[in-house]
């Protein structure tokens, strides 16, 4: 009897933990950048080039872009 109660308690805690973990991840932002790399090819020195990137949030929470580093 004590084993059954212990087993049920452990099973309940694991289930609640998994539910909490799933709910925590469901509300997170998820970024999608379809084409993360862009090659400008040969550019003469001193020229200014630019490219626009499409950034999409697949998650349900607000996506905050706090810094950008050129690669």
MODELLER restraints for C-alpha pairs under 7 A, 6 or more apart:
rsr = mdl.restraints
at = mdl.atoms
rsr.add(forms.Gaussian(group=physical.xy_distance, feature=features.Distance(at['CA:27:A'], at['CA:59:A']), mean=6.63, stdev=0.5))
rsr.add(forms.Gaussian(group=physical.xy_distance, feature=features.Distance(at['CA:27:A'], at['CA:60:A']), mean=5.23, stdev=0.5))
rsr.add(forms.Gaussian(group=physical.xy_distance, feature=features.Distance(at['CA:27:A'], at['CA:61:A']), mean=5.32, stdev=0.5))
rsr.add(forms.Gaussian(group=physical.xy_distance, feature=features.Distance(at['CA:28:A'], at['CA:59:A']), mean=5.69, stdev=0.5))
rsr.add(forms.Gaussian(group=physical.xy_distance, feature=features.Distance(at['CA:28:A'], at['CA:60:A']), mean=6.20, stdev=0.5))
rsr.add(forms.Gaussian(group=physical.xy_distance, feature=features.Distance(at['CA:28:A'], at['CA:61:A']), mean=5.18, stdev=0.5))
rsr.add(forms.Gaussian(group=physical.xy_distance, feature=features.Distance(at['CA:29:A'], at['CA:57:A']), mean=6.26, stdev=0.5))
rsr.add(forms.Gaussian(group=physical.xy_distance, feature=features.Distance(at['CA:29:A'], at['CA:58:A']), mean=6.63, stdev=0.5))
rsr.add(forms.Gaussian(group=physical.xy_distance, feature=features.Distance(at['CA:29:A'], at['CA:59:A']), mean=4.13, stdev=0.5))
rsr.add(forms.Gaussian(group=physical.xy_distance, feature=features.Distance(at['CA:29:A'], at['CA:60:A']), mean=5.90, stdev=0.5))
rsr.add(forms.Gaussian(group=physical.xy_distance, feature=features.Distance(at['CA:29:A'], at['CA:61:A']), mean=4.87, stdev=0.5))
rsr.add(forms.Gaussian(group=physical.xy_distance, feature=features.Distance(at['CA:29:A'], at['CA:62:A']), mean=6.02, stdev=0.5))
rsr.add(forms.Gaussian(group=physical.xy_distance, feature=features.Distance(at['CA:29:A'], at['CA:63:A']), mean=5.29, stdev=0.5))
rsr.add(forms.Gaussian(group=physical.xy_distance, feature=features.Distance(at['CA:30:A'], at['CA:57:A']), mean=5.47, stdev=0.5))
rsr.add(forms.Gaussian(group=physical.xy_distance, feature=features.Distance(at['CA:30:A'], at['CA:58:A']), mean=5.00, stdev=0.5))
rsr.add(forms.Gaussian(group=physical.xy_distance, feature=features.Distance(at['CA:30:A'], at['CA:59:A']), mean=4.63, stdev=0.5))
rsr.add(forms.Gaussian(group=physical.xy_distance, feature=features.Distance(at['CA:31:A'], at['CA:55:A']), mean=6.86, stdev=0.5))
rsr.add(forms.Gaussian(group=physical.xy_distance, feature=features.Distance(at['CA:31:A'], at['CA:56:A']), mean=5.79, stdev=0.5))
rsr.add(forms.Gaussian(group=physical.xy_distance, feature=features.Distance(at['CA:31:A'], at['CA:57:A']), mean=4.81, stdev=0.5))
rsr.add(forms.Gaussian(group=physical.xy_distance, feature=features.Distance(at['CA:31:A'], at['CA:58:A']), mean=6.05, stdev=0.5))
rsr.add(forms.Gaussian(group=physical.xy_distance, feature=features.Distance(at['CA:32:A'], at['CA:55:A']), mean=5.89, stdev=0.5))
rsr.add(forms.Gaussian(group=physical.xy_distance, feature=features.Distance(at['CA:32:A'], at['CA:56:A']), mean=5.07, stdev=0.5))
rsr.add(forms.Gaussian(group=physical.xy_distance, feature=features.Distance(at['CA:32:A'], at['CA:57:A']), mean=6.26, stdev=0.5))
rsr.add(forms.Gaussian(group=physical.xy_distance, feature=features.Distance(at['CA:32:A'], at['CA:58:A']), mean=6.76, stdev=0.5))
rsr.add(forms.Gaussian(group=physical.xy_distance, feature=features.Distance(at['CA:33:A'], at['CA:54:A']), mean=6.13, stdev=0.5))
rsr.add(forms.Gaussian(group=physical.xy_distance, feature=features.Distance(at['CA:33:A'], at['CA:55:A']), mean=5.02, stdev=0.5))
rsr.add(forms.Gaussian(group=physical.xy_distance, feature=features.Distance(at['CA:33:A'], at['CA:56:A']), mean=6.52, stdev=0.5))
rsr.add(forms.Gaussian(group=physical.xy_distance, feature=features.Distance(at['CA:57:A'], at['CA:63:A']), mean=6.31, stdev=0.5))
